[in-house]
């Protein structure tokens, strides 16, 4: 089963579950409606998964009210699953970090998230900016699938 088929199955399952319960699931940390929320029963950790079926990804919001900002701030695990345009999505996320002020703001919310991408290379917000400007930050962005 390829990634696209799995994404379709998971999407349909999520919509069916939402329709069956008639109650949308909201993240307590971000106050955004979630597509899927998984909870590991052994350690009770949650993972929010957002399914995006965008025809074209040109930009991602990263202001204080955005979902992305709130996920970083929550310090919980999160993933974005884009249908066919994962590469475009990664570029859009990378572009956020070309702005040094925004990179620093996001870094300060959760430096451990960014260090976990590669602690030998990413040690500060300045490293994020450098990687984004070189066009190589896309290789480290692990929250987009």
C-alpha positions as CSV (number, residue, x, y, z in Angstrom):
1,X,0.0,0.0,0.0
2,X,1.5,3.3,-1.0
3,X,1.5,6.6,1.0
4,X,-1.4,8.1,-1.1
5,X,-3.7,5.1,-0.5
6,X,-2.9,5.1,3.2
7,X,-3.6,8.8,3.4
8,X,-7.0,8.3,1.7
9,X,-7.9,5.4,4.1
10,X,-6.9,7.4,7.2
11,X,-8.8,10.5,5.9
12,X,-11.9,8.5,5.3
13,X,-11.6,6.8,8.7
14,X,-11.2,10.2,10.4
15,X,-14.2,11.7,8.6
16,X,-16.3,8.7,9.4
17,X,-15.4,8.8,13.0
18,X,-16.1,12.5,13.2
19,X,-19.5,12.0,11.5
20,X,-20.3,9.1,13.8
21,X,-19.6,11.1,16.9
22,X,-20.9,14.4,15.6
23,X,-18.3,16.0,17.9
24,X,-15.2,17.5,16.4
25,X,-11.9,16.9,18.2
26,X,-10.1,20.1,19.3
27,X,-6.6,20.4,20.5
28,X,-6.5,21.7,24.0
29,X,-3.2,23.4,23.4
30,X,-3.9,25.0,20.1
31,X,-7.8,25.3,20.2
32,X,-7.8,24.2,16.5
33,X,-10.0,21.4,15.1
34,X,-7.8,18.4,14.5
35,X,-8.1,16.0,11.6
36,X,-6.7,13.1,13.7
37,X,-5.5,12.8,17.2
38,X,-3.6,9.7,18.2
39,X,-2.9,8.8,21.8
40,X,-0.4,6.1,22.7
41,X,-2.0,4.0,25.4
42,X,1.3,2.9,26.9
43,X,2.6,6.4,27.7
44,X,-0.5,8.6,27.0
45,X,1.4,10.8,24.6
46,X,-0.6,12.5,21.9
47,X,0.2,13.1,18.3
48,X,-1.8,15.6,16.2
49,X,-2.0,14.9,12.5
50,X,-3.2,17.4,10.0
51,X,-4.3,16.2,6.6
52,X,-3.9,18.8,3.9
53,X,-5.4,18.4,0.5
54,X,-4.2,21.6,-1.0
55,X,-3.9,21.9,-4.8
56,X,-0.9,24.3,-4.4
57,X,1.1,25.2,-1.3
58,X,2.4,28.8,-1.7
59,X,2.8,29.8,1.9
60,X,2.2,28.7,5.5
61,X,1.0,31.0,8.2
62,X,3.3,31.3,11.2
63,X,1.8,34.2,13.1
64,X,0.8,33.9,16.8
65,X,-2.7,32.7,15.9
66,X,-1.6,30.1,13.3
67,X,-1.9,26.4,13.8
68,X,1.8,25.9,13.1
69,X,2.8,28.5,15.7
70,X,0.5,27.0,18.3
71,X,1.8,23.4,17.6
72,X,5.4,24.6,18.2
73,X,4.3,26.4,21.4
74,X,2.4,23.3,22.7
75,X,5.6,21.2,22.6
76,X,3.5,18.3,21.5
77,X,4.3,16.1,18.6
78,X,2.6,17.1,15.4
79,X,2.6,16.1,11.7
80,X,1.2,17.6,8.5
81,X,0.4,15.2,5.7
82,X,0.1,16.8,2.4
83,X,-1.6,14.9,-0.5
84,X,0.7,15.2,-3.5
85,X,2.7,18.3,-2.8
86,X,5.0,17.5,0.1
87,X,8.0,19.2,-1.6
88,X,6.0,22.4,-2.0
89,X,4.9,22.3,1.6
90,X,8.5,21.8,2.8
91,X,9.6,24.8,0.7
92,X,6.8,26.9,2.2
93,X,7.8,26.0,5.7
94,X,11.4,26.7,4.9
95,X,10.5,30.2,3.6
96,X,9.2,31.0,7.1
97,X,12.7,30.7,8.5
98,X,14.3,33.0,6.0
99,X,12.9,35.8,8.2
100,X,15.4,36.0,11.0
101,X,13.0,37.7,13.4
102,X,10.3,35.0,12.8
103,X,12.9,32.2,13.1
104,X,14.0,33.6,16.4
105,X,10.5,33.9,17.6
106,X,9.6,30.3,16.7
107,X,13.0,29.0,18.1
108,X,12.3,30.7,21.5
109,X,8.9,28.9,21.7
110,X,10.5,25.4,21.5
111,X,14.3,25.2,20.9
112,X,14.3,21.5,21.7
113,X,12.1,20.8,18.6
114,X,14.6,22.4,16.3
115,X,17.6,20.9,18.0
116,X,16.0,17.5,17.6
117,X,16.2,17.9,13.9
118,X,20.0,17.7,14.0
119,X,21.7,18.9,17.2
120,X,25.1,19.0,15.6
121,X,24.0,21.5,12.9
122,X,21.0,23.3,14.4
123,X,22.1,25.0,17.6
124,X,20.4,28.4,17.3
125,X,17.8,30.3,15.3
126,X,20.6,31.7,13.2
127,X,21.4,28.1,12.0
128,X,17.8,27.8,10.9
129,X,18.0,31.0,8.9
130,X,21.3,29.9,7.3
131,X,19.9,26.6,6.3
132,X,16.7,28.2,5.0
133,X,18.7,30.7,2.9
134,X,20.9,27.9,1.5
135,X,17.7,26.0,0.6
136,X,18.7,23.0,2.7
137,X,16.4,23.4,5.7
138,X,13.8,21.3,3.7
139,X,16.1,18.3,4.4
140,X,15.5,18.6,8.1
141,X,11.8,19.5,8.2
142,X,10.3,16.3,9.7
143,X,6.8,17.5,10.5
144,X,5.7,17.3,6.9
145,X,5.0,14.0,5.3
